[in-house]
Structures are given as structure tokens and as C-alpha cells.
Amino acid sequence: MNTGLIVLIVLGVVLVLIVGVYNRLVALRQTCNQSFADVDVQLKQRHDLIPNLVETVKGYATHERETLDAVIQARNQAVSARGGVHAQAEAEGVLSGALGRLIAVAEAYPDLKANQNFQALMGSLSDVENKLAAARRFFNNAVSEYNTGIQQFPAVLIAGPMGFGHKDFFDVGEENRATLDQAPNVKFG
């Protein structure tokens, strides 16, 4: 066999391998981007429900102003969170903690719990929270696959030079996890 032909075959195989690895990395990155967009849609729905929920609770729990203000402030911070997945996850963790306190306040008012508007909003919020949890799991799974993909051989040889960097998980972080694990403080009068 001709040496030139062998070199061409080897180069062809290497080129096909590089193209295949590159295309796989692009697909993994796109899956991460799409799954984050799905999380973003659920977060938008959550953010849109919160002002309605707060307004409904205001009518019954006027002296719980501090809790209501904390929810609105946490929502506004979550809506305006910039700086990537980590910053948004942190802001959402704070919002989840504030929502937990709001729900505990609402539970303390039997008339509010019986209000049809409140029940509908809580049902919608529960539905959005479930969809959000599923979207976060899907995103974190996509990030895991992507991060594993860029670290495996031979992709590791291509990933760095081609601009495929590490992606962060959607995690509320240790600080906010402690807040979420605390029981809400409900005050009367």
C-alpha cells in the first residue's frame, strides 16, 4: 500500500473524529441553553403570579407588611438577577424562602384560605413550582452531561480550544439552603 494513501486515510479518520466530537459538544451545549430557557419560562410565570398572591394576602393580613414587602423585594431581585446561572439561582433561593414565609402567614388566616381567588393562585403557584422543579432537574442533568462531555477523552482535546467551557448548575447555594430549611416565623398582631 502506498504511504501517502495511508496518511490520507488516517487524516480522514482523525478529521471525522474531530467533526463528530465537535458536533456532539455543540448538541450538548444547545441542550443546556434550551433547558435553561425552559427554566426561565417557569421563573417568569412564577414572577407574574407573586404580585397577585401578595395583593390577595394583603386584604386579609394587613399587619404582615414586613413579610409582604420581603416577598416583593425578593421577587424584584429575582426578576432583575444578572450574572449567570449562579446569581439567578441565588436570587430564586431567597425568593423561595420569602414565599415560604408568605404561605405560612396565609395559613394562619382561615378566611384567606377559604378565598377562591387565593386558592386558585395557590394552585397555579403549586403547578408552576412543580414545573419549575422539573425544568431545574432537566437543566442540571443537561449541564452534567455537557460538563462530562467536555472532560472526556478525546473531547477534552477539542473542548478548550473550541471555546467549550464549564457550565454551572442551578443551585440555590449553601447560604440560601439554610434559609429555605428554616421554619417560617408567623406573628399575630
Z-matrix of the N, CA and C atoms (Angstrom, degrees):
N
C 1 1.447
C 2 1.517 1 109.65
N 3 1.247 2 115.55 1 148.93
C 4 1.452 3 122.84 2 -178.68
C 5 1.528 4 109.62 3 -76.02
N 6 1.350 5 117.11 4 133.83
C 7 1.465 6 122.74 5 179.90
C 8 1.529 7 110.81 6 -61.62
N 9 1.291 8 117.24 7 -38.92
C 10 1.470 9 121.43 8 179.34
C 11 1.519 10 111.65 9 -61.90
N 12 1.323 11 116.52 10 -38.77
C 13 1.458 12 121.26 11 179.55
C 14 1.531 13 110.51 12 -67.33
N 15 1.329 14 116.06 13 -40.53
C 16 1.474 15 120.19 14 178.30
C 17 1.525 16 110.15 15 -63.16
N 18 1.323 17 117.43 16 -43.10
C 19 1.465 18 121.58 17 178.90
C 20 1.530 19 109.71 18 -62.18
N 21 1.324 20 118.11 19 -42.49
C 22 1.459 21 121.68 20 178.80
C 23 1.535 22 111.28 21 -63.56
N 24 1.316 23 117.34 22 -40.79
C 25 1.461 24 120.90 23 179.01
C 26 1.528 25 109.86 24 -65.16
N 27 1.336 26 117.50 25 -45.00
C 28 1.459 27 121.22 26 178.94
C 29 1.523 28 110.38 27 -62.04
N 30 1.333 29 117.53 28 -45.04
C 31 1.469 30 121.19 29 178.33
C 32 1.528 31 111.00 30 -62.39
N 33 1.331 32 116.72 31 -39.48
C 34 1.458 33 120.91 32 177.74
C 35 1.524 34 111.77 33 -63.00
N 36 1.328 35 116.43 34 -43.24
C 37 1.467 36 120.69 35 178.61
C 38 1.525 37 110.26 36 -64.15
N 39 1.340 38 116.95 37 -43.75
C 40 1.472 39 120.96 38 179.09
C 41 1.525 40 109.76 39 -62.82
N 42 1.312 41 117.49 40 -43.05
C 43 1.464 42 121.09 41 179.42
C 44 1.536 43 110.94 42 -62.63
N 45 1.311 44 117.17 43 -43.87
C 46 1.468 45 121.09 44 178.46
C 47 1.528 46 109.77 45 -62.98
N 48 1.325 47 117.61 46 -40.76
C 49 1.460 48 121.97 47 178.03
C 50 1.528 49 110.64 48 -62.56
N 51 1.324 50 117.62 49 -45.44
C 52 1.463 51 121.61 50 179.88
C 53 1.524 52 110.72 51 -62.92
N 54 1.317 53 117.23 52 -45.46
C 55 1.462 54 120.91 53 179.33
C 56 1.527 55 110.38 54 -63.00
N 57 1.317 56 117.81 55 -42.19
C 58 1.460 57 121.61 56 179.19
C 59 1.525 58 111.91 57 -63.10
N 60 1.321 59 116.86 58 -44.79
C 61 1.463 60 121.03 59 179.12
C 62 1.529 61 110.10 60 -65.12
N 63 1.316 62 116.87 61 -44.33
C 64 1.466 63 120.89 62 179.75
C 65 1.531 64 110.45 63 -60.18
N 66 1.321 65 116.74 64 -46.64
C 67 1.467 66 120.44 65 -179.52
C 68 1.530 67 111.61 66 -63.36
N 69 1.329 68 117.42 67 -36.66
C 70 1.463 69 120.71 68 177.16
C 71 1.527 70 110.16 69 -65.07
N 72 1.326 71 117.39 70 -42.09
C 73 1.469 72 120.95 71 178.99
C 74 1.528 73 111.25 72 -65.10
N 75 1.314 74 116.81 73 -39.26
C 76 1.466 75 120.73 74 177.13
C 77 1.528 76 109.91 75 -62.85
N 78 1.319 77 117.39 76 -42.94
C 79 1.468 78 120.99 77 179.65
C 80 1.528 79 110.50 78 -64.11
N 81 1.330 80 117.36 79 -41.50
C 82 1.468 81 120.32 80 178.37
C 83 1.527 82 110.98 81 -64.46
N 84 1.326 83 116.83 82 -41.35
C 85 1.467 84 120.20 83 178.59
C 86 1.524 85 110.66 84 -64.16
N 87 1.318 86 117.15 85 -41.23
C 88 1.465 87 120.76 86 178.72
C 89 1.524 88 111.45 87 -64.63
N 90 1.313 89 117.23 88 -37.26
C 91 1.461 90 120.55 89 176.97
C 92 1.524 91 110.03 90 -63.17
N 93 1.339 92 116.82 91 -41.34
C 94 1.477 93 120.59 92 176.52
C 95 1.520 94 110.59 93 -61.40
N 96 1.320 95 116.95 94 -46.56
C 97 1.470 96 120.84 95 -178.93
C 98 1.526 97 111.23 96 -63.19
N 99 1.322 98 116.93 97 -42.82
C 100 1.463 99 120.75 98 179.67
C 101 1.520 100 111.13 99 -65.89
N 102 1.319 101 116.46 100 -41.93
C 103 1.465 102 118.75 101 -178.47
C 104 1.522 103 110.89 102 -69.46
N 105 1.332 104 118.21 103 -31.82
C 106 1.459 105 119.22 104 175.09
C 107 1.529 106 110.42 105 -69.14
N 108 1.319 107 116.94 106 -36.22
C 109 1.468 108 120.25 107 176.31
C 110 1.534 109 109.94 108 -62.34
N 111 1.340 110 117.44 109 -36.82
C 112 1.462 111 120.72 110 176.77
C 113 1.532 112 110.78 111 -64.72
N 114 1.330 113 117.22 112 -40.99
C 115 1.466 114 121.06 113 176.14
C 116 1.517 115 109.05 114 -61.53
N 117 1.315 116 116.72 115 -43.55
C 118 1.455 117 122.23 116 -178.79
C 119 1.527 118 111.63 117 -60.04
N 120 1.323 119 117.45 118 -40.53
C 121 1.471 120 121.33 119 178.51
C 122 1.527 121 109.94 120 -62.26
N 123 1.328 122 117.00 121 -44.81
C 124 1.467 123 120.15 122 179.68
C 125 1.525 124 111.12 123 -65.86
N 126 1.326 125 116.81 124 -38.32
C 127 1.470 126 120.00 125 177.56
C 128 1.529 127 110.54 126 -63.39
N 129 1.320 128 117.55 127 -39.52
C 130 1.465 129 121.40 128 178.43
C 131 1.526 130 110.26 129 -62.26
N 132 1.322 131 116.90 130 -43.63
C 133 1.464 132 119.74 131 178.20
C 134 1.523 133 110.56 132 -62.97
N 135 1.320 134 116.20 133 -40.85
C 136 1.471 135 121.22 134 178.42
C 137 1.527 136 109.96 135 -61.97
N 138 1.336 137 116.25 136 -46.50
C 139 1.462 138 121.11 137 -179.04
C 140 1.527 139 111.34 138 -62.93
N 141 1.328 140 116.76 139 -34.86
C 142 1.467 141 120.56 140 179.92
C 143 1.536 142 112.13 141 -71.41
N 144 1.322 143 117.79 142 -30.83
C 145 1.469 144 121.25 143 -179.46
C 146 1.529 145 112.89 144 -75.90
N 147 1.306 146 116.71 145 -32.00
C 148 1.470 147 120.78 146 -170.87
C 149 1.529 148 113.35 147 -60.07
N 150 1.334 149 121.15 148 -47.15
C 151 1.478 150 118.57 149 179.11
C 152 1.524 151 113.07 150 -58.19
N 153 1.340 152 117.56 151 -37.71
C 154 1.464 153 120.62 152 177.91
C 155 1.523 154 111.25 153 -65.45
N 156 1.310 155 115.93 154 -40.41
C 157 1.460 156 120.48 155 178.55
C 158 1.525 157 111.04 156 -64.99
N 159 1.324 158 116.21 157 -44.01
C 160 1.471 159 120.50 158 179.09
C 161 1.523 160 110.49 159 -62.62
N 162 1.321 161 117.61 160 -43.77
C 163 1.474 162 120.91 161 179.66
C 164 1.518 163 111.04 162 -61.80
N 165 1.319 164 117.59 163 -38.94
C 166 1.460 165 120.93 164 178.63
C 167 1.522 166 110.82 165 -65.22
N 168 1.330 167 116.65 166 -42.88
C 169 1.467 168 120.95 167 -179.49
C 170 1.528 169 110.28 168 -68.56
N 171 1.322 170 117.88 169 -34.66
C 172 1.474 171 121.66 170 -178.71
C 173 1.525 172 112.01 171 -54.58
N 174 1.313 173 116.04 172 -39.25
C 175 1.459 174 119.69 173 -178.32
C 176 1.524 175 113.06 174 -63.48
N 177 1.293 176 117.55 175 -25.67
C 178 1.467 177 121.38 176 -176.78
C 179 1.523 178 112.62 177 -104.78
N 180 1.306 179 116.89 178 -29.95
C 181 1.471 180 120.56 179 -172.32
C 182 1.522 181 110.27 180 -123.51
N 183 1.315 182 116.03 181 60.86
C 184 1.460 183 120.08 182 -175.18
C 185 1.519 184 112.77 183 -63.50
N 186 1.329 185 118.88 184 -30.05
C 187 1.463 186 119.60 185 -178.04
C 188 1.536 187 112.10 186 -84.87
N 189 1.327 188 117.75 187 4.60
C 190 1.467 189 122.06 188 176.39
C 191 1.533 190 110.01 189 -97.67
N 192 1.307 191 115.89 190 33.87
C 193 1.464 192 122.31 191 -175.36
C 194 1.529 193 112.65 192 -55.78
N 195 1.317 194 117.37 193 -39.14
C 196 1.467 195 121.52 194 -177.95
C 197 1.533 196 110.98 195 -61.33
N 198 1.316 197 115.67 196 -44.13
C 199 1.466 198 120.48 197 179.20
C 200 1.526 199 110.37 198 -65.45
N 201 1.325 200 116.73 199 -44.70
C 202 1.465 201 120.97 200 -179.94
C 203 1.523 202 111.38 201 -62.54
N 204 1.338 203 116.31 202 -42.39
C 205 1.467 204 120.13 203 178.32
C 206 1.522 205 111.26 204 -64.60
N 207 1.338 206 116.67 205 -37.85
C 208 1.467 207 120.70 206 179.61
C 209 1.527 208 110.49 207 -64.15
N 210 1.334 209 117.22 208 -39.18
C 211 1.460 210 120.64 209 178.77
C 212 1.526 211 110.46 210 -65.21
N 213 1.326 212 116.54 211 -46.66
C 214 1.468 213 120.02 212 -179.75
C 215 1.525 214 110.66 213 -63.31
N 216 1.328 215 117.04 214 -42.62
C 217 1.465 216 120.30 215 178.92
C 218 1.534 217 110.48 216 -63.26
N 219 1.321 218 117.61 217 -43.79
C 220 1.466 219 121.15 218 179.05
C 221 1.523 220 110.61 219 -64.61
N 222 1.328 221 116.95 220 -38.62
C 223 1.467 222 120.47 221 177.61
C 224 1.522 223 110.69 222 -63.37
N 225 1.333 224 116.41 223 -46.23
C 226 1.464 225 119.99 224 -179.81
C 227 1.521 226 111.59 225 -62.43
N 228 1.322 227 117.42 226 -38.65
C 229 1.463 228 120.39 227 177.19
C 230 1.525 229 110.61 228 -66.57
N 231 1.323 230 116.87 229 -39.28
C 232 1.463 231 120.15 230 179.31
C 233 1.521 232 111.17 231 -66.61
N 234 1.327 233 116.74 232 -40.19
C 235 1.466 234 120.49 233 179.10
C 236 1.527 235 110.80 234 -63.76
N 237 1.327 236 116.93 235 -38.55
C 238 1.470 237 120.04 236 -175.67
C 239 1.524 238 113.11 237 -95.73
N 240 1.329 239 118.66 238 8.18
C 241 1.471 240 121.39 239 -178.49
C 242 1.527 241 110.31 240 -62.33
N 243 1.303 242 114.70 241 127.14
C 244 1.465 243 121.99 242 176.92
C 245 1.528 244 107.18 243 -129.62
N 246 1.289 245 116.83 244 164.78
C 247 1.449 246 119.85 245 177.74
C 248 1.520 247 112.57 246 109.07
N 249 1.316 248 116.76 247 17.28
C 250 1.450 249 119.50 248 174.91
C 251 1.512 250 114.68 249 96.98
N 252 1.305 251 113.41 250 -172.73
C 253 1.454 252 121.79 251 -174.79
C 254 1.526 253 111.12 252 -62.50
N 255 1.326 254 116.58 253 -42.54
C 256 1.470 255 120.24 254 -176.35
C 257 1.529 256 111.21 255 -61.69
N 258 1.334 257 117.26 256 -47.35
C 259 1.471 258 121.12 257 -179.61
C 260 1.522 259 110.87 258 -63.68
N 261 1.316 260 116.94 259 -40.45
C 262 1.465 261 119.96 260 -179.69
C 263 1.529 262 110.41 261 -68.58
N 264 1.319 263 117.06 262 -40.51
C 265 1.469 264 120.28 263 178.99
C 266 1.525 265 110.54 264 -63.36
N 267 1.315 266 117.09 265 -39.49
C 268 1.462 267 120.85 266 178.51
C 269 1.530 268 110.84 267 -62.89
N 270 1.335 269 115.90 268 -47.46
C 271 1.466 270 120.28 269 179.69
C 272 1.526 271 110.93 270 -62.63
N 273 1.319 272 117.37 271 -38.52
C 274 1.461 273 120.68 272 179.04
C 275 1.528 274 111.08 273 -68.70
N 276 1.322 275 117.40 274 -32.14
C 277 1.456 276 120.58 275 176.10
C 278 1.517 277 111.75 276 -64.31
N 279 1.327 278 116.06 277 -42.09
C 280 1.468 279 120.78 278 177.25
C 281 1.529 280 109.41 279 -63.83
N 282 1.327 281 116.75 280 -41.99
C 283 1.463 282 121.12 281 179.08
C 284 1.532 283 110.87 282 -63.26
N 285 1.308 284 117.40 283 -41.06
C 286 1.468 285 120.48 284 179.11
C 287 1.524 286 110.58 285 -62.04
N 288 1.321 287 116.95 286 -40.52
C 289 1.463 288 120.37 287 177.45
C 290 1.519 289 111.77 288 -63.63
N 291 1.337 290 116.67 289 -43.09
C 292 1.463 291 120.99 290 179.16
C 293 1.531 292 110.75 291 -65.65
N 294 1.333 293 117.01 292 -38.96
C 295 1.465 294 120.18 293 177.62
C 296 1.527 295 111.17 294 -64.49
N 297 1.317 296 116.43 295 -37.30
C 298 1.462 297 120.25 296 176.80
C 299 1.520 298 111.52 297 -60.39
N 300 1.333 299 116.00 298 -41.29
C 301 1.472 300 119.84 299 178.11
C 302 1.524 301 110.29 300 -67.26
N 303 1.333 302 117.50 301 -39.07
C 304 1.463 303 121.15 302 178.49
C 305 1.521 304 111.00 303 -63.54
N 306 1.293 305 117.24 304 -42.29
C 307 1.462 306 121.08 305 179.80
C 308 1.529 307 110.14 306 -65.21
N 309 1.331 308 116.69 307 -38.05
C 310 1.470 309 119.72 308 177.51
C 311 1.525 310 110.69 309 -64.76
N 312 1.316 311 117.15 310 -39.20
C 313 1.470 312 120.70 311 176.27
C 314 1.522 313 109.45 312 -62.99
N 315 1.316 314 116.64 313 -44.98
C 316 1.461 315 120.59 314 -178.78
C 317 1.522 316 111.47 315 -62.74
N 318 1.309 317 117.18 316 -36.03
C 319 1.466 318 121.08 317 179.11
C 320 1.528 319 111.97 318 -63.65
N 321 1.327 320 116.31 319 -24.33
C 322 1.464 321 120.32 320 -177.37
C 323 1.531 322 112.45 321 -79.81
N 324 1.312 323 118.00 322 -4.92
C 325 1.464 324 121.69 323 -177.37
C 326 1.531 325 109.66 324 -117.84
N 327 1.331 326 117.47 325 100.09
C 328 1.471 327 120.59 326 -176.87
C 329 1.530 328 113.21 327 -59.04
N 330 1.335 329 117.31 328 -37.70
C 331 1.471 330 119.45 329 179.57
C 332 1.521 331 111.03 330 -64.16
N 333 1.317 332 115.80 331 -37.93
C 334 1.464 333 120.43 332 178.83
C 335 1.524 334 110.21 333 -67.20
N 336 1.323 335 116.59 334 -43.10
C 337 1.461 336 120.21 335 -179.64
C 338 1.524 337 111.24 336 -61.41
N 339 1.331 338 117.26 337 -28.39
C 340 1.462 339 121.44 338 -179.74
C 341 1.533 340 112.11 339 -84.78
N 342 1.331 341 117.85 340 -12.75
C 343 1.458 342 122.28 341 -178.53
C 344 1.528 343 110.33 342 -65.60
N 345 1.333 344 116.87 343 125.68
C 346 1.469 345 121.17 344 -176.58
C 347 1.527 346 111.92 345 -63.53
N 348 1.328 347 117.01 346 -38.65
C 349 1.463 348 120.22 347 179.12
C 350 1.526 349 109.93 348 -63.12
N 351 1.340 350 116.49 349 -43.49
C 352 1.461 351 120.58 350 178.96
C 353 1.524 352 110.19 351 -63.25
N 354 1.319 353 116.81 352 -43.65
C 355 1.462 354 120.15 353 179.72
C 356 1.529 355 111.41 354 -61.85
N 357 1.329 356 116.34 355 -41.48
C 358 1.468 357 120.15 356 179.07
C 359 1.531 358 110.75 357 -64.84
N 360 1.338 359 115.94 358 -43.25
C 361 1.462 360 119.25 359 178.86
C 362 1.525 361 111.14 360 -64.66
N 363 1.316 362 117.12 361 -41.38
C 364 1.465 363 120.02 362 178.87
C 365 1.528 364 110.84 363 -65.47
N 366 1.319 365 116.95 364 -37.42
C 367 1.468 366 120.45 365 175.88
C 368 1.514 367 111.38 366 -63.36
N 369 1.331 368 115.39 367 -43.59
C 370 1.466 369 119.70 368 178.02
C 371 1.521 370 111.19 369 -64.70
N 372 1.329 371 116.03 370 -42.28
C 373 1.466 372 120.13 371 179.32
C 374 1.524 373 110.63 372 -63.77
N 375 1.318 374 116.15 373 -41.77
C 376 1.469 375 120.19 374 178.37
C 377 1.527 376 110.56 375 -61.70
N 378 1.324 377 116.47 376 -42.55
C 379 1.458 378 121.22 377 178.55
C 380 1.530 379 110.64 378 -62.66
N 381 1.330 380 116.55 379 -45.87
C 382 1.467 381 120.60 380 179.34
C 383 1.525 382 110.52 381 -63.66
N 384 1.330 383 117.09 382 -41.44
C 385 1.472 384 120.53 383 179.62
C 386 1.529 385 110.71 384 -61.66
N 387 1.339 386 117.29 385 -40.35
C 388 1.461 387 120.48 386 177.91
C 389 1.529 388 111.25 387 -65.33
N 390 1.334 389 116.31 388 -43.85
C 391 1.465 390 120.04 389 178.02
C 392 1.522 391 110.81 390 -65.38
N 393 1.323 392 116.53 391 -37.71
C 394 1.463 393 121.46 392 178.66
C 395 1.521 394 110.65 393 -64.65
N 396 1.311 395 117.00 394 -42.64
C 397 1.468 396 120.51 395 178.42
C 398 1.529 397 110.17 396 -61.44
N 399 1.328 398 116.45 397 -42.71
C 400 1.473 399 120.10 398 178.85
C 401 1.531 400 110.57 399 -65.25
N 402 1.326 401 117.12 400 -41.80
C 403 1.464 402 120.51 401 179.48
C 404 1.524 403 111.25 402 -64.87
N 405 1.336 404 116.91 403 -38.77
C 406 1.473 405 120.34 404 177.25
C 407 1.524 406 110.92 405 -64.38
N 408 1.340 407 115.77 406 -43.19
C 409 1.472 408 118.80 407 178.39
C 410 1.523 409 110.55 408 -61.14
N 411 1.333 410 117.32 409 -44.03
C 412 1.452 411 121.16 410 179.27
C 413 1.534 412 110.47 411 -62.81
N 414 1.334 413 116.58 412 -43.35
C 415 1.463 414 120.36 413 178.58
C 416 1.524 415 110.84 414 -61.95
N 417 1.332 416 116.73 415 -48.28
C 418 1.463 417 119.66 416 -179.02
C 419 1.529 418 111.66 417 -62.94
N 420 1.328 419 117.06 418 -34.21
C 421 1.462 420 120.72 419 175.72
C 422 1.532 421 110.22 420 -66.70
N 423 1.324 422 116.78 421 -43.24
C 424 1.468 423 120.55 422 178.66
C 425 1.527 424 110.58 423 -62.90
N 426 1.333 425 116.91 424 -40.99
C 427 1.468 426 120.75 425 177.98
C 428 1.524 427 110.33 426 -64.12
N 429 1.318 428 116.37 427 -40.79
C 430 1.462 429 120.46 428 178.74
C 431 1.528 430 110.91 429 -61.29
N 432 1.319 431 116.34 430 -46.67
C 433 1.468 432 120.24 431 178.16
C 434 1.525 433 111.29 432 -62.56
N 435 1.316 434 116.85 433 -42.03
C 436 1.465 435 121.18 434 179.69
C 437 1.527 436 110.63 435 -63.80
N 438 1.338 437 116.35 436 -50.67
C 439 1.472 438 119.80 437 -179.04
C 440 1.530 439 111.17 438 -61.22
N 441 1.320 440 116.96 439 -38.88
C 442 1.466 441 120.29 440 175.98
C 443 1.527 442 109.81 441 -65.20
N 444 1.312 443 116.59 442 -42.57
C 445 1.464 444 121.83 443 -179.15
C 446 1.520 445 113.25 444 -60.31
N 447 1.331 446 117.14 445 -40.32
C 448 1.473 447 118.40 446 -178.44
C 449 1.528 448 112.55 447 -78.50
N 450 1.331 449 116.54 448 -12.01
C 451 1.466 450 119.99 449 -179.82
C 452 1.524 451 112.70 450 -99.50
N 453 1.321 452 118.42 451 -11.60
C 454 1.462 453 121.45 452 -178.76
C 455 1.521 454 111.09 453 -82.07
N 456 1.318 455 114.45 454 149.52
C 457 1.461 456 120.41 455 175.99
C 458 1.519 457 108.44 456 -81.66
N 459 1.272 458 122.13 457 135.96
C 460 1.460 459 130.32 458 7.70
C 461 1.531 460 113.77 459 -94.01
N 462 1.332 461 117.32 460 1.56
C 463 1.466 462 120.39 461 -177.28
C 464 1.521 463 112.32 462 -59.81
N 465 1.323 464 118.07 463 -31.80
C 466 1.456 465 121.54 464 -179.55
C 467 1.529 466 110.82 465 -59.84
N 468 1.319 467 117.85 466 -28.59
C 469 1.461 468 121.54 467 178.69
C 470 1.532 469 112.01 468 -73.16
N 471 1.323 470 115.63 469 -23.26
C 472 1.466 471 121.44 470 -176.30
C 473 1.524 472 111.57 471 -102.63
N 474 1.322 473 117.35 472 -34.94
C 475 1.463 474 122.07 473 -171.67
C 476 1.523 475 113.11 474 -57.64
N 477 1.316 476 117.80 475 -53.26
C 478 1.467 477 121.10 476 -177.72
C 479 1.511 478 113.01 477 -59.16
N 480 1.334 479 117.76 478 -56.04
C 481 1.471 480 119.31 479 -179.14
C 482 1.532 481 114.42 480 -62.24
N 483 1.328 482 116.88 481 -24.79
C 484 1.466 483 120.28 482 -179.10
C 485 1.530 484 112.75 483 -93.61
N 486 1.325 485 117.80 484 4.46
C 487 1.465 486 120.83 485 174.25
C 488 1.512 487 115.90 486 86.86
N 489 1.315 488 118.19 487 19.08
C 490 1.461 489 121.24 488 177.75
C 491 1.518 490 108.12 489 -91.69
N 492 1.341 491 116.55 490 102.17
C 493 1.453 492 121.48 491 -178.19
C 494 1.521 493 112.03 492 -103.28
N 495 1.308 494 115.23 493 168.26
C 496 1.469 495 123.77 494 179.01
C 497 1.526 496 110.46 495 -60.81
N 498 1.332 497 116.63 496 142.40
C 499 1.473 498 122.31 497 175.84
C 500 1.520 499 109.08 498 -113.68
N 501 1.340 500 115.96 499 148.23
C 502 1.464 501 122.06 500 -179.67
C 503 1.520 502 111.01 501 -90.00
N 504 1.330 503 115.50 502 148.02
C 505 1.454 504 122.17 503 173.96
C 506 1.524 505 109.51 504 -76.41
N 507 1.327 506 116.48 505 158.53
C 508 1.466 507 121.96 506 173.87
C 509 1.518 508 106.09 507 -86.36
N 510 1.321 509 116.01 508 94.81
C 511 1.456 510 122.64 509 -175.02
C 512 1.523 511 108.23 510 -131.08
N 513 1.332 512 117.30 511 133.47
C 514 1.463 513 120.65 512 -178.55
C 515 1.519 514 112.32 513 -69.83
N 516 1.319 515 118.96 514 -18.07
C 517 1.457 516 121.76 515 178.03
C 518 1.517 517 112.37 516 87.83
N 519 1.315 518 115.03 517 161.34
C 520 1.469 519 121.14 518 -177.15
C 521 1.522 520 112.36 519 -62.52
N 522 1.349 521 116.94 520 -43.18
C 523 1.463 522 121.16 521 -178.78
C 524 1.520 523 111.80 522 -56.71
N 525 1.316 524 115.83 523 -51.68
C 526 1.465 525 120.77 524 -176.97
C 527 1.516 526 112.23 525 -75.39
N 528 1.318 527 118.14 526 -27.08
C 529 1.461 528 120.55 527 177.83
C 530 1.527 529 109.65 528 -62.37
N 531 1.333 530 116.88 529 -38.41
C 532 1.464 531 120.61 530 177.49
C 533 1.526 532 110.44 531 -62.92
N 534 1.328 533 117.25 532 -40.52
C 535 1.465 534 121.62 533 177.73
C 536 1.525 535 110.66 534 -63.74
N 537 1.326 536 116.77 535 -41.82
C 538 1.464 537 120.52 536 -178.83
C 539 1.522 538 112.05 537 -68.51
N 540 1.339 539 116.87 538 -28.50
C 541 1.463 540 120.73 539 -178.61
C 542 1.523 541 113.11 540 -81.07
N 543 1.344 542 118.42 541 -13.74
C 544 1.462 543 121.29 542 -178.44
C 545 1.514 544 110.21 543 -77.43
N 546 1.314 545 114.88 544 144.66
C 547 1.457 546 119.69 545 174.68
C 548 1.534 547 108.36 546 -72.90
N 549 1.319 548 117.90 547 138.55
C 550 1.465 549 120.34 548 -179.98
C 551 1.535 550 111.21 549 -65.57
N 552 1.323 551 115.43 550 150.30
C 553 1.460 552 122.45 551 179.92
C 554 1.528 553 108.26 552 -100.47
N 555 1.317 554 116.69 553 113.61
C 556 1.464 555 121.05 554 -178.58
C 557 1.516 556 107.99 555 -106.84
N 558 1.372 557 115.53 556 128.34
C 559 1.470 558 121.25 557 179.20
C 560 1.526 559 108.67 558 -117.20
N 561 1.325 560 115.44 559 146.06
C 562 1.456 561 120.46 560 174.92
C 563 1.517 562 108.31 561 -119.37
N 564 1.325 563 114.39 562 129.36
C 565 1.454 564 120.87 563 174.29
C 566 1.441 565 116.78 564 69.04
